[in-house]
Amino acid sequence: MKTSKLIAAAALTILAAAGAQAETYEGVHAPVSANSRAEVQAQGVVAARSENPYGDAASSRVAPTLTASAERSTVRSAAVATAHSANQNLKREAFVNSVVPSQFKLDRPTTQQAGL
């Protein structure tokens, strides 16, 4: 029993010695910057005087109104035409070999608008 405890203690000691490896200290590295001291100081002044985009007050303002790139009637008529087309909900996976038959292919404009 005494030898088994000695062997177990020796094994634990070897594992502890193998696991404890120290890192080497390379000292403090010199800062590397492409900007001169004056440029960094000027950027600091600008940043200190500008508004904080991450502050609490940044999201408390009213958002500006969004302007559309197309007329409302044009977008609506395109949406109605798309909704009434025969192949609106057509999926390629529904057909053999994922090939859409020619009778379902319609000439559609290739432009897509967000939100439709």
C-alpha positions in Angstrom: 0.0 0.0 0.0 2.9 2.3 0.8 4.5 1.8 -2.6 1.2 2.5 -4.5 0.8 5.8 -2.6 4.4 6.7 -3.5 3.8 5.8 -7.2 0.6 7.9 -7.2 2.4 10.8 -5.6 5.2 10.6 -8.1 2.8 10.6 -11.0 0.9 13.6 -9.7 4.2 15.4 -9.2 5.3 14.7 -12.8 1.9 15.9 -14.1 2.1 19.1 -12.0 5.6 19.8 -13.2 4.7 19.2 -16.8 1.6 21.5 -16.6 3.3 24.4 -14.9 5.2 26.3 -17.6 5.9 29.9 -17.2 5.6 32.4 -20.0 8.5 34.7 -20.8 8.2 38.4 -20.2 9.2 40.5 -23.2 8.9 43.8 -21.6 6.8 46.8 -22.6 6.6 47.2 -26.4 7.1 50.6 -28.0 3.8 52.1 -29.3 3.6 52.0 -33.1 1.6 54.7 -34.8 1.6 56.2 -38.3 0.3 59.5 -37.0 2.4 62.2 -35.5 1.8 63.5 -32.0 0.2 66.7 -33.4 -2.2 64.7 -35.6 -3.3 62.5 -32.7 -3.8 65.6 -30.5 -5.9 67.3 -33.2 -8.0 64.1 -33.6 -8.5 64.0 -29.8 -9.7 67.6 -29.8 -12.2 66.9 -32.5 -13.4 63.7 -30.7 -13.8 65.6 -27.4 -15.9 68.3 -28.9 -18.1 66.1 -31.1 -21.2 64.4 -30.0 -21.1 61.0 -28.3 -22.9 58.5 -30.6 -23.0 55.9 -27.8 -24.5 58.2 -25.2 -28.1 57.9 -23.8 -29.2 61.1 -25.5 -28.2 59.9 -28.9 -31.3 57.7 -29.3 -33.7 60.2 -27.7 -34.0 62.4 -30.8 -36.7 62.1 -33.4 -35.5 60.1 -36.4 -35.6 62.0 -39.7 -38.3 61.0 -42.1 -37.3 58.5 -44.8 -37.7 59.5 -48.4 -38.7 56.9 -51.0 -36.8 56.5 -54.2 -40.0 55.8 -56.2 -43.5 57.2 -56.3 -46.0 55.5 -54.0 -48.4 54.7 -56.9 -45.6 53.1 -58.9 -44.5 50.8 -56.0 -48.1 49.9 -55.3 -48.9 49.0 -58.9 -45.8 46.9 -59.1 -46.8 45.1 -55.9 -50.3 44.4 -57.1 -49.0 43.1 -60.5 -46.5 40.8 -58.6 -49.3 39.6 -56.2 -51.6 38.7 -59.1 -48.9 37.0 -61.3 -49.4 33.2 -61.9 -45.9 32.3 -60.7 -45.7 34.4 -57.6 -45.3 31.5 -55.1 -43.5 29.2 -57.5 -40.6 27.3 -56.1 -38.1 25.4 -58.2 -37.9 22.6 -55.6 -41.5 21.7 -56.4 -40.7 20.4 -59.9 -38.7 17.4 -61.2 -34.9 18.1 -61.2 -35.7 21.6 -59.9 -36.5 22.8 -63.4 -39.5 25.1 -63.8 -41.6 24.2 -66.9 -41.7 26.7 -69.7 -45.5 27.3 -69.2 -44.8 28.8 -65.8 -42.0 31.1 -66.9 -43.3 34.6 -67.4 -41.3 37.7 -68.4 -40.8 39.5 -65.2 -38.7 42.6 -64.6 -35.4 41.7 -62.9 -35.5 44.7 -60.6 -36.3 44.1 -57.0 -37.6 46.6 -54.5 -37.1 46.4 -50.7 -40.2 45.6 -48.7 -42.1 43.8 -51.4 
